[in-house]
Amino acid sequence: MTTADARIRRFSTVTWLAGSAVAVVLAFVLLPVVGINPRTGDLVFTDPNRYENEPWDDPDAQEVRLQGDELIGTAASGFLDLPAGDDVWVVGPLTEGADDYLSIYQQPDATVGLDDDRPDYLGLVSGSRKVTVVSAGTDGRMWFAPRLTDWRATVSRETPTPIEDGTATGEGPALLSYDGDALSARFVFDGDGFFTVDAAFPGEAIDLVRAVDGVDIRESWPAEGRVIFRVDADEGAGRWTITLDEPASGTS
């Protein structure tokens, strides 16, 4: 190899390395995340989790379509306006895109700036899990976190059954409402299988009971006034009873 050939090869190597470094820098600047969607095999050039906890900050958030008893959303962040009132929305389960979960947040008052009052996390919807959303007295909004795939979920607007005389009993699923001063209740399930109870208010939903087979437990919730209980139990699995009482002492 001549001296001239060595210089040419050295120059070519340096030029290639420099060009590679520039390409890497540009890739990080122009394509912050490059990956593969494990479900489709397609290249992903943006981070689907970037707005997972703050979908309202996503400038590309898209309005979710309400079509009959179904919500239809894309992989991008999404939103759906909630009119003022006492409507109770039950979202889920997912009917399309059920390989992944869907995180839901609620903005009780859409007129308040998001910097002053950030939407609250309500929970996640999956192929078997639902989330209860209670409308506030002002126009609000539901926010949906981004995903890797488009999705569809069942949705229903339901009228809960008021709890009268401090006690409710039944079999199978139920949606109940209570408006009073009690902050706790005794939950009894004389049956077999799963028994769950959620408590929901405008901008908040919490798991109260997650148990199986015979249940006898006291649980409390943080807000006075109207609360919505969503009971989930299999039809014919057994009878349940909810008895409202004084705030729980922290023991079950």
PANU-686402 format. One record per residue: x, y, z of N, C-alpha, C in turn. Coordinates in steps of 0.001 Angstrom, whole numbers, plus 524288, in hexadecimal, padded with zeros to 5 digits. Last residue first. Example, Ala and Ser with C-alpha at 12.3 -4.5 7.8 and 13.67 -1.06 7.14 Angstrom:
# PANU-686402
832327F73681BA8835667FBDC81BE4832648001E81EBE 833867E9C681E788300C7EE6C81E78833907F31C81E78 
END
This chain:
# PANU-686402
714667EF458E952710627EC588E68270F087E7628E973 7173D7FC568ED68717D77F6AE8EDDD713597F3FD8EB20 7148F806638EC9D7197A804E38EA3571A8E7FF218EAB3 70AED808CA8F01170F40809FE8F39E7148F808A08F15C 701DE80F1B8E74B704D080A938E9217096180C3C8EC7F 6F71B817578EAD46FC44816A18E8506FF4F812238EAB4 6EB1C80FB78ECB66EE9F8140C8EDEC6F3DB8132C8EB36 6E4BC809968E1A66E56080A948E7296E8F680F3A8E801 6DD27801AA8D8E86DFEF806878DA056E051807678DFE7 6DE777F58E8D3D36DC097F8488D8386DF547FD078D98F 6DBD67ED3A8C9C36DEE97F1D78CB236DBF17F4CA8CF5B 6DC7F7DFFA8C6346D9D47E4088C93C6DDAB7E8708CA63 6DA287D5A08BCE76DD7C7D9778BF736DA1A7DD848C24F 6D9207C8168B9D16D6A37CD0A8BB336DA807D08D8BE00 6DE287C0C88AEA86DCFC7C1A48B42B6DAD67C7188B512 6DEA57BE808A4526E31F7BCFE8A78F6E2057BDA08AD57 6D6E17C1FD89DCE6D63A7BCD88A0166DAA97BB228A39A 6DF817C99D8967D6DA107C83A897896D9D47C2AD899A9 6EB2A7CE1589CA86E8917CAC4898CF6E2F27C9B089A67 6ECEF7DB9B89F656ECD67D62B8A1316E9DB7D30189D25 6EF817E82B8A2596F0437E44C89E3E6F0A77DEE38A0B2 6EA5A7F4AA8A48D6EB1A7EF5F8A69E6EBAE7EBA38A203 6ED8C8012C8A6056ECD17FD508A1DD6EE4B7F7FC8A3FE 6E83980BFD8AC1E6EA9A806E48ACFA6E97A8036D8A83B 6EA33819588AD0C6E818815328A9C36EB188102E8AADF 6E6618234A8B5BC6EA5081F818B4256E79081B3A8B109 6E40982FDB8BA716E27A82BC48B6C86E720828638B53B 6EA078322A8C7036E6518336B8C2EA6E55882EC88BF58 6F806831B38C9186F29C831E48CADF6EF11833318C644 70289829688C59D6FF5B82E088C46F6F9D782D908C6A3 708A8820508C75070A6D825608C94D706A7829EA8C8C3 703F68143C8CD2B705398176C8C89D705F981D0E8CA6F 7064C8077B8D3147049B80CF18D31F7064880FAF8CE24 701B37FA8E8D6AB7052C7FE148D3D3702EA803968D3E0 7012A7EE538DC846FF7D7F3C58DCD8703887F7288DA1A 6FCCF7E18B8D8BC700F57E56D8D95E6FE9D7EADE8D9B1 6FB927D5AF8D50A6F92E7D8D38D9346FD4E7DCCF8DACE 6F98F7CBCF8CBAB6FBE07D0E38CCEA6F8CA7D3708D157 6FC317BFE38C56E6F99C7C2858C9C26FC727C7798CB67 702297C2728B8F56FF267BF078BC626FCD47C22A8C0EE 70B257CD348B8BB709027C8878B645706767C51A8BA75 70CFD7DB018B65370D2E7D6488B97D70AA57D1D28B681 70E177E75A8B79B7100D7E3A08B3C0710C87DE7D8B6AD 707FC7F3458B9E57083B7EDB98BB4070A377EAA08B69B 70AA97FD488B5D87094E7FC778BB5570A1A7F6D08BCF3 711F6804E08ADA7710917FF7A8AEB870F667FEEE8B48C 70CDF8113B8A9377106080E238AC7D70E4C8088F8ACFD 70D0E81CB88A1EC70AEB817718A25470ECB8142C8A564 70A36829FF89EDC70CE2826228A21870A02820EE8A1F1 7045B83173899AF70A0683203899AE70CE482E0489CE9 6F96582FC48A1356FB90832D889CEB701788337289D7A 6FB35822888A6106F94C827E58A6BB6FB4082AF28A206 6F9AF815138A97D6FB0B819228A5B76F85D81E468A711 6FE3B808EE8AD9F6FB8B80DBE8AF266FD57812128AB82 6FC2C7FB5F8AAD96FEEC800488A9E16FB9E804C88ABE2 6FD517EE7C8AED06FA377F33D8AF596FDC97F7E48AE69 6FC937E0D58ABD66FF627E5D18ABCB6FB897EA508AC50 6FE8D7D3D38ACF66FAF37D7EB8AEB46FE097DCF58AF05 6FF9A7C7528A6DA701997CC8F8A7D66FD377D04A8A961 6FABD7BBC28AD936FC977BECB8A92B6FE607C42E8AACC 6EF557B9908B5326F4317B7AB8B2F36F5B67BB148AE52 6E9B07C01B8C08A6E99B7BD3D8BBA76EEFE7BB6E8BA06 6E62E7C9BD8C66E6E5767C4438C7DF6E52C7C10A8C2E1 6EC4D7D4E58C96B6EB097D1B48C4D96EAD97CBFF8C685 6EB967E17F8CE8C6EB307DBEA8CF936E9957D9258CA8D 6F0D37ECD08D3426EFBD7EA048CE696EFEE7E4268CF84 6EDA37F8068DA0D6EF087F2888DA936ED407EFBA8D5A0 6F316804D08D7D86EEDC801018D7A96F1167FB918D885 6F4FB812CA8D9296F6C080D638D9126F204809D08D8F3 6F10981C758DA786F5EF81C128D7946F815816828D786 6E4BD822F08DA866E7F581E5D8DBC06ECBE81E2D8D840 6DE7082B158D70E6E30F82C618DA326E698827BE8DB54 6D9FB829F88C9AC6D95682AD48CF406DE8382BB28D1F1 6D5F2823088BFFC6D6DB828948C0D76D5C2829B78C696 6D906818DA8B76C6D7FA81A678BCD56D957820228BD6B 6D5BB80F708ADB16D73E814C58AF2F6D5C6815C28B4D5 6DA0E804658A61A6D729806B98AA766D90E80C458AB73 6D9207FA4A89D996DB197FF9C89DF26D7AF8027D8A1D8 6DCF57ECD789D366D9497F0FB89E9E6DC1B7F63189EA0 6DD957DEE189A4B6DF6D7E449899D96DB357E83889B61 6D8BD7D56D8A4076DACC7D71289F026DC787DCC189EF3 6CECD7D8BD8AD146D2187D4BF8AAB86D3EB7D6BE8A56C 6CD1A7E0BB8B8CA6CBD37DEC88B3A36CF577DA578B208 6CAD77EC258C0A16CC247E6A48C0186CA7F7E4C48BAB3 6CD9B7F6F58C8C86CC517F4FD8C3926CDF47EF4C8C34F 6CA748006A8D2726CBE27FB118D11B6CA367F9CC8CB86 6C69D80A3E8D5666CBED808CD8D6D46CDAB8035C8D564 6BD0C80CCC8D1656BD3C80AC18D6C56C294808848D824 6C15580A828C4536BD7C80C948C8026BDF5809D98CD48 6C8FA80DEC8BA266C8FE80AB08BEDA6C55F80D3B8C2D1 6C41F80F108AD056C5698116D8B21D6C55480D608B682 6CA29809FE8A1F86C5D6809358A59F6C74A80B888AAE8 6CEBE811FB897356CF7880E9189BC26CA8F80E4089F19 6CDD18116C88A116CB51813F888E866CBCE810658933F 6D82F81278880A46D49880F85883E36D26D812DA88854 6DD1F8117C8749D6DB988156D8786C6D7328130987BA2 6E7BC809C3870106E22D80A51871326E16D80EAF87524 6F05B80438866D66EF378087686A7D6E953808AC86B4B 6FAD87FC2A8624E6F54A7FD03863436F4A48017786727 705388008085A24703617FEBC85F3F6FD847FFA185FA3 710377FF65851C170A97800178525F7090E7FDFD857B8 71C1D804AB84C4F71914801B68501271344802E984FA4 72915803E684683723DD8061D846EA72095802A484A87 735268021584DD67314380098849F172C41803C584AA2 73B64805AD855A173E03803F6850DA73A24802B584C81 7362C8118B85B6B7373C80BF685B5473A5180AA385664 733CC81C838643D7353F81A2485F37736988145A85FCE 7289281DD886CD672E3381DB186BE872F5B81B26866A0 71DFF8264D86C5A71FBB820F486B8672582820FE86A12 7153F82DD38741471A1E82D8E8711771BF2827DF870E7 708FC8341C8747870C0382F6087562710D282F86871E3 7045684005879DC706C883D4187582709748384D8777A 6F94B8484987CCF6FE7A8462287DB3700798434C878ED 6F0CF851EA8815C6F2AA84F1687CC36F84484D4A87DB2 6ECCE84F6B88EB16EEB8852D988A8F6F07384F81885ED 6EAA384819895E16E69E84C09894FC6E82584FFE890DF 6EFE483C3C88FF36EF9F8404D893F56EB2D84415892B1 6EDD182E7D88DE36EDF7833E388C036ED7C837B38908C 6F58C823F6890DA6F10B826FF892AB6F19E82C9A890D5 6F907817F788BD36FA1B81D9488B806F5258208A88CF9 6FEF480BE888E086FA4080F0B88ECF6FBB6814CD88EF9 704AB80296885CA705858072D889107007080A3B88951 707787F4AF884D5704797F964883A9706277FDCF88743 70E057E9AD87F1270D887ED8D8834370AB47F26F8815C 710267E3178770270C797E13B87AF770B4B7E55387F23 716F87E7D58706F713217E45F86E1570F227E257871F1 717357F41487781719BA7EFD5874AA715817EC8387214 719C68008087CB6715FC7FD1087A3F718FF7F8F38772F 71DDB80669888B571EDA804568838571A8E8009A881DD 71BA8812C588F4071CBF80D3588F0971DA580B7F88974 71BBF81D87890DB7174881A77892A8718728149F892D0 7234C828608940D7236A82312891EC71EED81FEF8943E 71ECA8354D8918971FF28311A8953171FC982BD489274 7246E840DA88B9E720B383C8388BAF7228B8381788F42 7287F84BDC89338729D88479B88FB7725B7843498900E 7269F8581D893FF723BD85396895F07248D84F1389224 72DC185F1088FB772BAD86012894F27290185B4B89748 7300385B79885FC7347785C7B88972732A885D3C88F12 7267785B2B88144728D985632882AC72D9A856E38862A 71CC386434885A4721A38631D882F07242C85E1F884E2 70F648615588514713EC8626A8886A718DC860D88857E 707BD85DBB87ED9708CF8635687E8D70D8D864DD881CA 705C68536E880AA708DC854AA87C0570A2485A6F87B92 7060F84C9F88BA570469851C9889E4707EC8537E88566 70A1B8425388CA9704B28437E88E2E702AB848A788C0B 7108B83A618850E710E483FFA8862C70B63841CA88799 715A882DDD886E17110D831348869771262836C088837 71BBD8234887FB171C05827A3883627171482AEB882BD 71F288162387D3571B4C81A5787CC271C1681E5088123 7265B80D3B8757E726268107787A36722868151B87952 72494800EB870E2723728065986F99722EB8096E874A8 72D187F60B86D76729407F8B1870B4728AE7FE5D86EF5 72D857ECB8862E372FE27F0D28660E72B917F35086954 727767E60485DA472C8D7E40085F5B72F527E7DF862EC 71EAB7EABA859DF71E737E8DF85F477238E7E67386120 71C017EF3385090720D07F0F58530B721317EF28858A4 70E777EF438534C7128F7EF2584F487177B7F17A851AE 708DF7EFBE85C24707277EBE78584970AEA7EB81853BD 70AC17F1B98699970CA57F2948645170AA87EE47860BC 6FEC87F2198719F704337F0C787062705B87F24C86AD4 6FE348002287321700C77FB1D872E66FCE27F6A887300 6F8D48095E87B686FC188089A876C86FEC98035187728 6EDB380ED487F566F0CA80A21880586F3AB808DE87B3E 6E9B781AC78847A6EBA78180B87FE36EEBA81347881B3 6DF598214D889776E36481D8C88AE36E4D681A83885F3 6DB5482E8B88A566DBBE829B2887656E02E8265588977 6D8DA837EE88EC46DA0483393892486DA5082E6588F6A 6DF1F842DA888506DAB083FC088A0A6DC7183B5888D84 6E5378478387CA06E3F9848118822B6DF34844D28838D 6EB3883E8B8737E6E798842C5874D26E679842DC87AA5 6F7CE83C3B8703C6F3C783A45873C46F01A83ECA87516 6FF2B83960864BA6FC9383D2E868196F84183A9286B49 70A7883215863E3704DA83207862E27024C835BF866B4 7170182F6285DF3713A683208861BD70DFF8319786010 723C48291585CBF71E7582A5985B2E71B7482D2585F72 7300B8262E8569B72D148281385B1C727A7829AF8594F 72F9681BFF84C90731488210184EC472E4382238853C3 72A9E81373848BD72F228128684C23731068178B84EB8 71CEB8172A849C9721A5815C3846F97260A814BF84AD8 70FF68126784D4171482815D284DB271918813D084A86 702FB811E784FD7706C68106C84BD770B468144F84C09 6F96080C50857EB6FD3B81071857457015C80E7F8537B 6EC1380894856846F19780764855D66F4D280C6385569 6E179808E2855046E3648072285A1B6E92D805BE859D3 6E248812D284C0C6DEB780F3C84EA16E0A980DDB85411 6EDFA8179184C696EA9481564848666E7128114884ADA 6F6518213184E906F22B81E69851556EE3C81CA684D46 703E98227284C686FE9C8225484A3E6FAF781F2084DB5 70CD082B3B8520770ADB825E3851C2705368260284FE0 715178345B84C2E710138337084EBE70E5682DD184DE1 722D1833A484EC071E638336884B2B7195D8324084E2B 72ECC83A69850BD72A5C83790852F5725A4837F384F54 737CA83F6084E057353183C5B849EE730A08391F84C10 73C24843CF856B3739DC84761852CE736E98447C84E7E 73A2883F448632A73B7283D7185DE3738F484112859DD 736BB8419686CCF73B17844B886AE173C92843518654A 72F6E83A2E86F1D72D7983F7386DF8731D38430F86C10 734E18316387236732F08319B86CD4730F0836FB86B4D 73CE082E9B87A3773AEA833E987931738E9834568739C 740B5824AF87AC573EAF826F387F9973C7082C6487EE0 7435C82302870417406D81F128732473DE38215A87805 748EF8287A869037448E82B3186B7D741258276686E9D 75072821128665C752138265E867C674DCB8294686AB3 74EAC81754862A974DE7818218684374F1681DB986A02 7515B816F28586574BC28168C859A574AAA8178885F66 75A1E81EDF852637599881BF48573A753D781B94858B7 75B9181CC5844A675A76820238492A759A281CAE84DEC 75CE08158483D297609B819D083D4675F8B81DB98419D 75C768084A83B2175A1280C7483E4375E20810C383EE1 75A317FF2C8310175DC3802AE833AD75AB4806E983682 7520F7F3C2833057533F7F8C08308B7572E7FBDE833C1 74EC37EAF2837F5753D57EAAB83562755687EFBB832BE 745C47EA6B83DBF745427EAF28381674A617EA4083535 748D37E8C1848117440F7E64884635743997E66484044 751C37EE5D84A65752007E8B484AD074D367E5F0848B0 756C27F817842F0751DE7F6978456D751B57F0A4845B5 763887FBD98451B760197F8818421075B447F74884546 769AE80899844F1768D380358846ED7653A8005E84356 76F468140C8484976E888109E843D376E0580B17845F2 76D9C8209584CF776D1A81B1384E3776C358181084932 7704482A378481B771AD8293C84D937716C8237984F17 7743D82DFD83D55771568295083EB8772AD827BE84445 77A1F8372A83D5F77582836D483A1E772008323A83B83 781E083554844FA77F1E83A53844C5779F4839C8841EA 7858B82B658431E7839C82C988485E78064831998486A 7888682CA7838A77847B828D8839FC78231829F583F50 79084833E78398678BB383571836E578743831B083835 797F082D8783EA1795F38323E84128790D1833EC83EB9 79984825EF836C9797858246483BEA795288290F83EBB 79DA682C1B82EBF798BB8294F82DEF79647827B783318 7A6F482F74833507A2FE83358831FA79DAF830BA8314D 7AC0D825BA833F07AAF0828AC838AE7A6B282CB8837B9 7ACED82354829577A9C581FFA82CBC7A841822D9831BB 7B3C882B37825FB7AE7782B02823DC7AAE2827B982736 7BCAC8284582B947BA3C82D5582C917B4A182D6A82AA3 7BE9881E898270A7BD8681EE982C9B7BABD8240282DF1 7C08B8219B81CA47BC3781E0881DDB7BAB281E5F82392 7C962827F481DE07C49682A3781BB77BFDC826DF81D04 7D0808209F8218A7CF1A82511824D67CA0082775822FC 7D0E281A0C818AC7CF2B8180781DBE7CD5D81C5E8214E 7D4BB820BC811037CF9781E648104D7CD6C81C638157E 7DE9B8231B815277DAD582752814577D54A8251F813E3 7E32981931814C77E28581BC4819CD7DE728201181963 7E32381773809F37E01F8140880D527DF1A816958129D 7E9DF81F98806D47E47881F77804D27E10B81C168085E 7F30381CD380BD87F087821D080D2E7EAD1821E280B71 7F51B8135B806F47F4318137880C977F1658187080E30 7F6F4816BD7FCB17F27E8134B7FDCD7F11A8136480396 8001081CA07FE537FB5581F407FC627F68381BF77FD89 807398150780112805DA81915804E5800D681BD780361 8026F8087E7FC788058A80D3A7FC2C803D78110E8005A 8035A7FB58800008000080000800008037E804DA80000 
END
